Amino acid sequence: MLKKNVGSIDRALRVILGLALIAAFFVNREGAYSWLYLIGIVPLVTGLMSTCPLYSILGMSTCPLDRK
């Protein structure tokens, strides 16, 4: 299982951005570069999975720290 490194605010923004870009693809299907809107799949998937491979590579995390 992948380690969660995306916090709740970051996760919500990723899902909203991903859905908006995918919706824009369906609204503007006939545009010359409308296929670029499909890049919204990346933030949508990383938001839904709560993990970002780029964050893992860079050693970043937006998750709150576990307080014990």
PyMOL Python script that loads the backbone (N, CA, C, O; Angstrom):
from pymol import cmd

cmd.read_pdbstr("""\
ATOM      1  N   MET A   1       0.836  -1.177   0.000  1.00  0.00           N
ATOM      2  CA  MET A   1       0.000   0.000   0.000  1.00  0.00           C
ATOM      3  C   MET A   1       0.881   1.240   0.000  1.00  0.00           C
ATOM      4  O   MET A   1       1.930   1.272   0.643  1.00  0.00           O
ATOM      5  N   LEU A   2       0.450   2.237  -0.713  1.00  0.00           N
ATOM      6  CA  LEU A   2       1.219   3.468  -0.776  1.00  0.00           C
ATOM      7  C   LEU A   2       0.995   4.312   0.468  1.00  0.00           C
ATOM      8  O   LEU A   2      -0.101   4.335   1.029  1.00  0.00           O
ATOM      9  N   LYS A   3       2.044   5.004   0.891  1.00  0.00           N
ATOM     10  CA  LYS A   3       1.958   5.852   2.071  1.00  0.00           C
ATOM     11  C   LYS A   3       1.176   7.121   1.722  1.00  0.00           C
ATOM     12  O   LYS A   3       1.417   7.743   0.687  1.00  0.00           O
ATOM     13  N   LYS A   4       0.250   7.493   2.584  1.00  0.00           N
ATOM     14  CA  LYS A   4      -0.546   8.691   2.350  1.00  0.00           C
ATOM     15  C   LYS A   4       0.309   9.919   2.643  1.00  0.00           C
ATOM     16  O   LYS A   4       0.882  10.046   3.725  1.00  0.00           O
ATOM     17  N   ASN A   5       0.389  10.823   1.661  1.00  0.00           N
ATOM     18  CA  ASN A   5       1.168  12.032   1.848  1.00  0.00           C
ATOM     19  C   ASN A   5       0.422  13.274   1.354  1.00  0.00           C
ATOM     20  O   ASN A   5       1.030  14.323   1.141  1.00  0.00           O
ATOM     21  N   VAL A   6      -0.887  13.153   1.174  1.00  0.00           N
ATOM     22  CA  VAL A   6      -1.713  14.269   0.720  1.00  0.00           C
ATOM     23  C   VAL A   6      -2.734  14.565   1.812  1.00  0.00           C
ATOM     24  O   VAL A   6      -3.540  13.707   2.172  1.00  0.00           O
ATOM     25  N   GLY A   7      -2.691  15.789   2.335  1.00  0.00           N
ATOM     26  CA  GLY A   7      -3.600  16.197   3.395  1.00  0.00           C
ATOM     27  C   GLY A   7      -5.009  16.448   2.882  1.00  0.00           C
ATOM     28  O   GLY A   7      -5.261  16.379   1.679  1.00  0.00           O
ATOM     29  N   SER A   8      -5.925  16.738   3.797  1.00  0.00           N
ATOM     30  CA  SER A   8      -7.343  16.855   3.435  1.00  0.00           C
ATOM     31  C   SER A   8      -7.633  18.054   2.537  1.00  0.00           C
ATOM     32  O   SER A   8      -8.415  17.934   1.594  1.00  0.00           O
ATOM     33  N   ILE A   9      -7.021  19.211   2.806  1.00  0.00           N
ATOM     34  CA  ILE A   9      -7.260  20.384   1.947  1.00  0.00           C
ATOM     35  C   ILE A   9      -6.652  20.156   0.578  1.00  0.00           C
ATOM     36  O   ILE A   9      -7.290  20.422  -0.441  1.00  0.00           O
ATOM     37  N   ASP A  10      -5.432  19.670   0.548  1.00  0.00           N
ATOM     38  CA  ASP A  10      -4.757  19.363  -0.716  1.00  0.00           C
ATOM     39  C   ASP A  10      -5.564  18.339  -1.509  1.00  0.00           C
ATOM     40  O   ASP A  10      -5.711  18.456  -2.726  1.00  0.00           O
ATOM     41  N   ARG A  11      -6.077  17.347  -0.814  1.00  0.00           N
ATOM     42  CA  ARG A  11      -6.865  16.289  -1.451  1.00  0.00           C
ATOM     43  C   ARG A  11      -8.136  16.847  -2.080  1.00  0.00           C
ATOM     44  O   ARG A  11      -8.469  16.513  -3.217  1.00  0.00           O
ATOM     45  N   ALA A  12      -8.846  17.699  -1.341  1.00  0.00           N
ATOM     46  CA  ALA A  12     -10.081  18.299  -1.855  1.00  0.00           C
ATOM     47  C   ALA A  12      -9.797  19.167  -3.084  1.00  0.00           C
ATOM     48  O   ALA A  12     -10.539  19.122  -4.064  1.00  0.00           O
ATOM     49  N   LEU A  13      -8.731  19.950  -3.027  1.00  0.00           N
ATOM     50  CA  LEU A  13      -8.381  20.801  -4.174  1.00  0.00           C
ATOM     51  C   LEU A  13      -8.020  19.968  -5.404  1.00  0.00           C
ATOM     52  O   LEU A  13      -8.382  20.322  -6.526  1.00  0.00           O
ATOM     53  N   ARG A  14      -7.312  18.871  -5.192  1.00  0.00           N
ATOM     54  CA  ARG A  14      -6.951  17.998  -6.313  1.00  0.00           C
ATOM     55  C   ARG A  14      -8.192  17.377  -6.958  1.00  0.00           C
ATOM     56  O   ARG A  14      -8.292  17.319  -8.184  1.00  0.00           O
ATOM     57  N   VAL A  15      -9.128  16.918  -6.143  1.00  0.00           N
ATOM     58  CA  VAL A  15     -10.344  16.300  -6.679  1.00  0.00           C
ATOM     59  C   VAL A  15     -11.169  17.336  -7.440  1.00  0.00           C
ATOM     60  O   VAL A  15     -11.672  17.050  -8.526  1.00  0.00           O
ATOM     61  N   ILE A  16     -11.310  18.533  -6.877  1.00  0.00           N
ATOM     62  CA  ILE A  16     -12.078  19.588  -7.544  1.00  0.00           C
ATOM     63  C   ILE A  16     -11.414  19.988  -8.857  1.00  0.00           C
ATOM     64  O   ILE A  16     -12.093  20.122  -9.875  1.00  0.00           O
ATOM     65  N   LEU A  17     -10.113  20.177  -8.846  1.00  0.00           N
ATOM     66  CA  LEU A  17      -9.393  20.544 -10.067  1.00  0.00           C
ATOM     67  C   LEU A  17      -9.508  19.448 -11.118  1.00  0.00           C
ATOM     68  O   LEU A  17      -9.752  19.733 -12.290  1.00  0.00           O
ATOM     69  N   GLY A  18      -9.336  18.210 -10.707  1.00  0.00           N
ATOM     70  CA  GLY A  18      -9.432  17.095 -11.649  1.00  0.00           C
ATOM     71  C   GLY A  18     -10.809  16.994 -12.277  1.00  0.00           C
ATOM     72  O   GLY A  18     -10.930  16.818 -13.489  1.00  0.00           O
ATOM     73  N   LEU A  19     -11.854  17.105 -11.452  1.00  0.00           N
ATOM     74  CA  LEU A  19     -13.219  17.046 -11.980  1.00  0.00           C
ATOM     75  C   LEU A  19     -13.509  18.221 -12.915  1.00  0.00           C
ATOM     76  O   LEU A  19     -14.178  18.054 -13.935  1.00  0.00           O
ATOM     77  N   ALA A  20     -13.005  19.411 -12.567  1.00  0.00           N
ATOM     78  CA  ALA A  20     -13.222  20.595 -13.405  1.00  0.00           C
ATOM     79  C   ALA A  20     -12.546  20.431 -14.766  1.00  0.00           C
ATOM     80  O   ALA A  20     -13.133  20.771 -15.793  1.00  0.00           O
ATOM     81  N   LEU A  21     -11.337  19.921 -14.780  1.00  0.00           N
ATOM     82  CA  LEU A  21     -10.636  19.732 -16.057  1.00  0.00           C
ATOM     83  C   LEU A  21     -11.306  18.663 -16.918  1.00  0.00           C
ATOM     84  O   LEU A  21     -11.414  18.824 -18.133  1.00  0.00           O
ATOM     85  N   ILE A  22     -11.748  17.592 -16.307  1.00  0.00           N
ATOM     86  CA  ILE A  22     -12.429  16.548 -17.066  1.00  0.00           C
ATOM     87  C   ILE A  22     -13.765  17.059 -17.593  1.00  0.00           C
ATOM     88  O   ILE A  22     -14.139  16.747 -18.724  1.00  0.00           O
ATOM     89  N   ALA A  23     -14.494  17.842 -16.790  1.00  0.00           N
ATOM     90  CA  ALA A  23     -15.753  18.439 -17.249  1.00  0.00           C
ATOM     91  C   ALA A  23     -15.493  19.399 -18.407  1.00  0.00           C
ATOM     92  O   ALA A  23     -16.269  19.443 -19.361  1.00  0.00           O
ATOM     93  N   ALA A  24     -14.408  20.166 -18.331  1.00  0.00           N
ATOM     94  CA  ALA A  24     -14.065  21.089 -19.413  1.00  0.00           C
ATOM     95  C   ALA A  24     -13.790  20.331 -20.705  1.00  0.00           C
ATOM     96  O   ALA A  24     -14.085  20.827 -21.792  1.00  0.00           O
ATOM     97  N   PHE A  25     -13.232  19.145 -20.594  1.00  0.00           N
ATOM     98  CA  PHE A  25     -12.994  18.332 -21.792  1.00  0.00           C
ATOM     99  C   PHE A  25     -14.310  17.999 -22.474  1.00  0.00           C
ATOM    100  O   PHE A  25     -14.417  18.096 -23.697  1.00  0.00           O
ATOM    101  N   PHE A  26     -15.308  17.609 -21.702  1.00  0.00           N
ATOM    102  CA  PHE A  26     -16.580  17.231 -22.302  1.00  0.00           C
ATOM    103  C   PHE A  26     -17.355  18.435 -22.821  1.00  0.00           C
ATOM    104  O   PHE A  26     -18.131  18.311 -23.769  1.00  0.00           O
ATOM    105  N   VAL A  27     -17.153  19.596 -22.210  1.00  0.00           N
ATOM    106  CA  VAL A  27     -17.820  20.810 -22.674  1.00  0.00           C
ATOM    107  C   VAL A  27     -17.175  21.325 -23.961  1.00  0.00           C
ATOM    108  O   VAL A  27     -17.873  21.792 -24.861  1.00  0.00           O
ATOM    109  N   ASN A  28     -15.856  21.242 -24.051  1.00  0.00           N
ATOM    110  CA  ASN A  28     -15.108  21.793 -25.178  1.00  0.00           C
ATOM    111  C   ASN A  28     -14.421  20.686 -25.975  1.00  0.00           C
ATOM    112  O   ASN A  28     -13.214  20.747 -26.209  1.00  0.00           O
ATOM    113  N   ARG A  29     -15.161  19.707 -26.381  1.00  0.00           N
ATOM    114  CA  ARG A  29     -14.603  18.546 -27.077  1.00  0.00           C
ATOM    115  C   ARG A  29     -14.027  18.868 -28.449  1.00  0.00           C
ATOM    116  O   ARG A  29     -13.087  18.207 -28.891  1.00  0.00           O
ATOM    117  N   GLU A  30     -14.567  19.860 -29.123  1.00  0.00           N
ATOM    118  CA  GLU A  30     -14.161  20.162 -30.495  1.00  0.00           C
ATOM    119  C   GLU A  30     -12.949  21.088 -30.572  1.00  0.00           C
ATOM    120  O   GLU A  30     -12.485  21.390 -31.671  1.00  0.00           O
ATOM    121  N   GLY A  31     -12.427  21.546 -29.441  1.00  0.00           N
ATOM    122  CA  GLY A  31     -11.267  22.440 -29.436  1.00  0.00           C
ATOM    123  C   GLY A  31     -10.026  21.734 -29.949  1.00  0.00           C
ATOM    124  O   GLY A  31      -9.927  20.508 -29.897  1.00  0.00           O
ATOM    125  N   ALA A  32      -9.078  22.521 -30.445  1.00  0.00           N
ATOM    126  CA  ALA A  32      -7.862  21.963 -31.030  1.00  0.00           C
ATOM    127  C   ALA A  32      -7.041  21.179 -30.002  1.00  0.00           C
ATOM    128  O   ALA A  32      -6.495  20.121 -30.314  1.00  0.00           O
ATOM    129  N   TYR A  33      -6.959  21.688 -28.810  1.00  0.00           N
ATOM    130  CA  TYR A  33      -6.160  21.033 -27.783  1.00  0.00           C
ATOM    131  C   TYR A  33      -7.012  20.569 -26.612  1.00  0.00           C
ATOM    132  O   TYR A  33      -6.539  20.531 -25.476  1.00  0.00           O
ATOM    133  N   SER A  34      -8.240  20.222 -26.876  1.00  0.00           N
ATOM    134  CA  SER A  34      -9.143  19.833 -25.796  1.00  0.00           C
ATOM    135  C   SER A  34      -8.682  18.561 -25.089  1.00  0.00           C
ATOM    136  O   SER A  34      -9.058  18.340 -23.938  1.00  0.00           O
ATOM    137  N   TRP A  35      -7.899  17.738 -25.725  1.00  0.00           N
ATOM    138  CA  TRP A  35      -7.416  16.511 -25.104  1.00  0.00           C
ATOM    139  C   TRP A  35      -6.498  16.812 -23.916  1.00  0.00           C
ATOM    140  O   TRP A  35      -6.289  15.949 -23.063  1.00  0.00           O
ATOM    141  N   LEU A  36      -5.944  18.039 -23.856  1.00  0.00           N
ATOM    142  CA  LEU A  36      -5.089  18.397 -22.726  1.00  0.00           C
ATOM    143  C   LEU A  36      -5.870  18.465 -21.422  1.00  0.00           C
ATOM    144  O   LEU A  36      -5.294  18.332 -20.342  1.00  0.00           O
ATOM    145  N   TYR A  37      -7.183  18.671 -21.520  1.00  0.00           N
ATOM    146  CA  TYR A  37      -8.006  18.688 -20.312  1.00  0.00           C
ATOM    147  C   TYR A  37      -7.994  17.323 -19.617  1.00  0.00           C
ATOM    148  O   TYR A  37      -8.257  17.236 -18.417  1.00  0.00           O
ATOM    149  N   LEU A  38      -7.695  16.278 -20.354  1.00  0.00           N
ATOM    150  CA  LEU A  38      -7.658  14.943 -19.752  1.00  0.00           C
ATOM    151  C   LEU A  38      -6.514  14.788 -18.756  1.00  0.00           C
ATOM    152  O   LEU A  38      -6.447  13.795 -18.031  1.00  0.00           O
ATOM    153  N   ILE A  39      -5.625  15.760 -18.723  1.00  0.00           N
ATOM    154  CA  ILE A  39      -4.578  15.745 -17.709  1.00  0.00           C
ATOM    155  C   ILE A  39      -5.183  15.854 -16.317  1.00  0.00           C
ATOM    156  O   ILE A  39      -4.507  15.596 -15.321  1.00  0.00           O
ATOM    157  N   GLY A  40      -6.459  16.237 -16.244  1.00  0.00           N
ATOM    158  CA  GLY A  40      -7.178  16.296 -14.978  1.00  0.00           C
ATOM    159  C   GLY A  40      -7.319  14.943 -14.308  1.00  0.00           C
ATOM    160  O   GLY A  40      -7.659  14.870 -13.127  1.00  0.00           O
ATOM    161  N   ILE A  41      -7.065  13.879 -15.038  1.00  0.00           N
ATOM    162  CA  ILE A  41      -7.107  12.540 -14.456  1.00  0.00           C
ATOM    163  C   ILE A  41      -6.039  12.391 -13.374  1.00  0.00           C
ATOM    164  O   ILE A  41      -6.260  11.708 -12.374  1.00  0.00           O
ATOM    165  N   VAL A  42      -4.885  13.026 -13.569  1.00  0.00           N
ATOM    166  CA  VAL A  42      -3.775  12.901 -12.621  1.00  0.00           C
ATOM    167  C   VAL A  42      -4.140  13.478 -11.258  1.00  0.00           C
ATOM    168  O   VAL A  42      -4.033  12.761 -10.262  1.00  0.00           O
ATOM    169  N   PRO A  43      -4.573  14.757 -11.160  1.00  0.00           N
ATOM    170  CA  PRO A  43      -4.925  15.241  -9.821  1.00  0.00           C
ATOM    171  C   PRO A  43      -6.135  14.521  -9.227  1.00  0.00           C
ATOM    172  O   PRO A  43      -6.228  14.363  -8.009  1.00  0.00           O
ATOM    173  N   LEU A  44      -7.059  14.086 -10.081  1.00  0.00           N
ATOM    174  CA  LEU A  44      -8.223  13.358  -9.570  1.00  0.00           C
ATOM    175  C   LEU A  44      -7.797  12.050  -8.912  1.00  0.00           C
ATOM    176  O   LEU A  44      -8.229  11.745  -7.800  1.00  0.00           O
ATOM    177  N   VAL A  45      -6.967  11.289  -9.579  1.00  0.00           N
ATOM    178  CA  VAL A  45      -6.521   9.992  -9.040  1.00  0.00           C
ATOM    179  C   VAL A  45      -5.654  10.180  -7.800  1.00  0.00           C
ATOM    180  O   VAL A  45      -5.821   9.460  -6.816  1.00  0.00           O
ATOM    181  N   THR A  46      -4.727  11.143  -7.835  1.00  0.00           N
ATOM    182  CA  THR A  46      -3.880  11.347  -6.663  1.00  0.00           C
ATOM    183  C   THR A  46      -4.696  11.859  -5.478  1.00  0.00           C
ATOM    184  O   THR A  46      -4.381  11.548  -4.329  1.00  0.00           O
ATOM    185  N   GLY A  47      -5.731  12.634  -5.746  1.00  0.00           N
ATOM    186  CA  GLY A  47      -6.604  13.093  -4.673  1.00  0.00           C
ATOM    187  C   GLY A  47      -7.421  11.968  -4.084  1.00  0.00           C
ATOM    188  O   GLY A  47      -7.572  11.883  -2.866  1.00  0.00           O
ATOM    189  N   LEU A  48      -7.951  11.100  -4.933  1.00  0.00           N
ATOM    190  CA  LEU A  48      -8.761   9.982  -4.454  1.00  0.00           C
ATOM    191  C   LEU A  48      -7.927   8.952  -3.700  1.00  0.00           C
ATOM    192  O   LEU A  48      -8.415   8.327  -2.757  1.00  0.00           O
ATOM    193  N   MET A  49      -6.686   8.773  -4.106  1.00  0.00           N
ATOM    194  CA  MET A  49      -5.813   7.795  -3.459  1.00  0.00           C
ATOM    195  C   MET A  49      -5.075   8.366  -2.244  1.00  0.00           C
ATOM    196  O   MET A  49      -4.489   7.611  -1.467  1.00  0.00           O
ATOM    197  N   SER A  50      -5.100   9.685  -2.076  1.00  0.00           N
ATOM    198  CA  SER A  50      -4.407  10.386  -0.982  1.00  0.00           C
ATOM    199  C   SER A  50      -2.901  10.163  -1.000  1.00  0.00           C
ATOM    200  O   SER A  50      -2.246  10.200   0.042  1.00  0.00           O
ATOM    201  N   THR A  51      -2.370   9.937  -2.165  1.00  0.00           N
ATOM    202  CA  THR A  51      -0.929   9.776  -2.296  1.00  0.00           C
ATOM    203  C   THR A  51      -0.468  10.410  -3.605  1.00  0.00           C
ATOM    204  O   THR A  51      -1.153  10.341  -4.625  1.00  0.00           O
ATOM    205  N   CYS A  52       0.706  11.026  -3.548  1.00  0.00           N
ATOM    206  CA  CYS A  52       1.261  11.680  -4.728  1.00  0.00           C
ATOM    207  C   CYS A  52       2.686  11.162  -4.946  1.00  0.00           C
ATOM    208  O   CYS A  52       3.543  11.349  -4.082  1.00  0.00           O
ATOM    209  N   PRO A  53       2.948  10.526  -6.066  1.00  0.00           N
ATOM    210  CA  PRO A  53       4.292  10.007  -6.320  1.00  0.00           C
ATOM    211  C   PRO A  53       5.363  11.100  -6.339  1.00  0.00           C
ATOM    212  O   PRO A  53       6.489  10.869  -5.897  1.00  0.00           O
ATOM    213  N   LEU A  54       5.024  12.280  -6.842  1.00  0.00           N
ATOM    214  CA  LEU A  54       5.994  13.371  -6.868  1.00  0.00           C
ATOM    215  C   LEU A  54       6.347  13.818  -5.447  1.00  0.00           C
ATOM    216  O   LEU A  54       7.508  14.109  -5.160  1.00  0.00           O
ATOM    217  N   TYR A  55       5.359  13.872  -4.566  1.00  0.00           N
ATOM    218  CA  TYR A  55       5.623  14.198  -3.167  1.00  0.00           C
ATOM    219  C   TYR A  55       6.558  13.155  -2.557  1.00  0.00           C
ATOM    220  O   TYR A  55       7.444  13.504  -1.777  1.00  0.00           O
ATOM    221  N   SER A  56       6.371  11.893  -2.899  1.00  0.00           N
ATOM    222  CA  SER A  56       7.233  10.828  -2.367  1.00  0.00           C
ATOM    223  C   SER A  56       8.668  11.005  -2.836  1.00  0.00           C
ATOM    224  O   SER A  56       9.609  10.833  -2.061  1.00  0.00           O
ATOM    225  N   ILE A  57       8.830  11.348  -4.102  1.00  0.00           N
ATOM    226  CA  ILE A  57      10.178  11.540  -4.650  1.00  0.00           C
ATOM    227  C   ILE A  57      10.866  12.723  -3.985  1.00  0.00           C
ATOM    228  O   ILE A  57      12.056  12.664  -3.674  1.00  0.00           O
ATOM    229  N   LEU A  58      10.104  13.808  -3.767  1.00  0.00           N
ATOM    230  CA  LEU A  58      10.676  15.012  -3.181  1.00  0.00           C
ATOM    231  C   LEU A  58      10.710  14.980  -1.653  1.00  0.00           C
ATOM    232  O   LEU A  58      11.264  15.884  -1.028  1.00  0.00           O
ATOM    233  N   GLY A  59      10.122  13.950  -1.049  1.00  0.00           N
ATOM    234  CA  GLY A  59      10.109  13.819   0.402  1.00  0.00           C
ATOM    235  C   GLY A  59       9.154  14.795   1.087  1.00  0.00           C
ATOM    236  O   GLY A  59       9.369  15.173   2.238  1.00  0.00           O
ATOM    237  N   MET A  60       8.113  15.197   0.386  1.00  0.00           N
ATOM    238  CA  MET A  60       7.145  16.146   0.922  1.00  0.00           C
ATOM    239  C   MET A  60       5.901  15.423   1.432  1.00  0.00           C
ATOM    240  O   MET A  60       5.654  14.263   1.103  1.00  0.00           O
ATOM    241  N   SER A  61       5.133  16.136   2.237  1.00  0.00           N
ATOM    242  CA  SER A  61       3.863  15.622   2.722  1.00  0.00           C
ATOM    243  C   SER A  61       3.019  16.789   3.200  1.00  0.00           C
ATOM    244  O   SER A  61       3.529  17.706   3.843  1.00  0.00           O
ATOM    245  N   THR A  62       1.715  16.757   2.885  1.00  0.00           N
ATOM    246  CA  THR A  62       0.799  17.774   3.389  1.00  0.00           C
ATOM    247  C   THR A  62      -0.131  17.185   4.436  1.00  0.00           C
ATOM    248  O   THR A  62      -1.066  17.852   4.880  1.00  0.00           O
ATOM    249  N   CYS A  63       0.113  15.955   4.832  1.00  0.00           N
ATOM    250  CA  CYS A  63      -0.660  15.329   5.898  1.00  0.00           C
ATOM    251  C   CYS A  63      -0.258  15.921   7.238  1.00  0.00           C
ATOM    252  O   CYS A  63       0.909  16.249   7.450  1.00  0.00           O
ATOM    253  N   PRO A  64      -1.220  16.061   8.142  1.00  0.00           N
ATOM    254  CA  PRO A  64      -0.856  16.551   9.471  1.00  0.00           C
ATOM    255  C   PRO A  64      -0.010  15.506  10.201  1.00  0.00           C
ATOM    256  O   PRO A  64      -0.122  14.306   9.952  1.00  0.00           O
ATOM    257  N   LEU A  65       0.816  15.983  11.085  1.00  0.00           N
ATOM    258  CA  LEU A  65       1.675  15.078  11.844  1.00  0.00           C
ATOM    259  C   LEU A  65       0.857  14.294  12.855  1.00  0.00           C
ATOM    260  O   LEU A  65      -0.101  14.814  13.428  1.00  0.00           O
ATOM    261  N   ASP A  66       1.238  13.045  13.072  1.00  0.00           N
ATOM    262  CA  ASP A  66       0.588  12.220  14.089  1.00  0.00           C
ATOM    263  C   ASP A  66       1.081  12.673  15.456  1.00  0.00           C
ATOM    264  O   ASP A  66       2.282  12.674  15.724  1.00  0.00           O
ATOM    265  N   ARG A  67       0.159  13.052  16.304  1.00  0.00           N
ATOM    266  CA  ARG A  67       0.538  13.489  17.646  1.00  0.00           C
ATOM    267  C   ARG A  67       0.201  12.377  18.623  1.00  0.00           C
ATOM    268  O   ARG A  67      -0.960  11.993  18.767  1.00  0.00           O
ATOM    269  N   LYS A  68       1.220  11.865  19.288  1.00  0.00           N
ATOM    270  CA  LYS A  68       1.038  10.771  20.227  1.00  0.00           C
ATOM    271  C   LYS A  68       1.444  11.189  21.610  1.00  0.00           C
ATOM    272  O   LYS A  68       1.360  10.392  22.545  1.00  0.00           O
TER     273      LYS A  68
END
""", "prot")
cmd.dss("prot")
cmd.show_as("cartoon", "prot")
cmd.util.cbc("prot")
cmd.orient("prot")
